[in-house]
Amino acid sequence: MLTQSALNQPEAALQTLETAKAETKGQYDPELYIQILAELRANYFKKGEY
């Protein structure tokens, strides 16, 4: 499965990840929440926003 990041759609990837972060309850699925945060961090880093 290709991600939006892999398809060179960084803004779409960030928007999707921000939505996922807002809608995911970290206390109920901490592993998923951590994965979302890691992807956000990686995408913002690629964009140069440290």
C-alpha positions in Angstrom: 0.0 0.0 0.0 1.4 3.4 -1.0 1.1 6.3 1.3 0.4 9.9 0.4 3.9 10.7 1.4 5.3 8.0 -1.0 3.1 9.4 -3.7 4.7 12.8 -3.3 1.6 14.4 -1.8 3.1 15.8 1.4 0.3 18.3 2.2 -2.4 15.7 1.8 -0.4 13.3 4.0 -0.1 16.0 6.7 -3.8 16.8 6.5 -4.8 13.2 6.8 -2.4 12.6 9.7 -3.6 15.7 11.6 -7.2 14.5 11.1 -6.3 11.0 12.4 -4.5 12.6 15.4 -7.6 14.6 16.2 -10.0 11.7 15.9 -7.8 9.0 17.6 -8.1 8.6 21.4 -4.6 7.9 22.6 -5.7 6.4 25.8 -7.7 3.7 23.9 -5.2 2.9 21.2 -1.8 4.2 22.3 0.1 2.2 19.7 -1.8 3.7 16.8 -1.6 7.2 18.3 2.2 6.8 18.6 2.4 5.7 15.0 0.4 8.7 13.9 2.7 11.1 15.8 5.8 9.4 14.4 4.5 9.8 10.9 3.6 13.5 11.6 7.1 14.1 12.9 8.7 12.4 9.9 6.6 14.4 7.4 7.1 17.7 9.1 10.9 17.0 9.3 10.9 16.3 5.5 9.1 19.6 5.0 11.8 21.4 7.0 9.6 22.2 10.0 11.5 21.0 13.0 
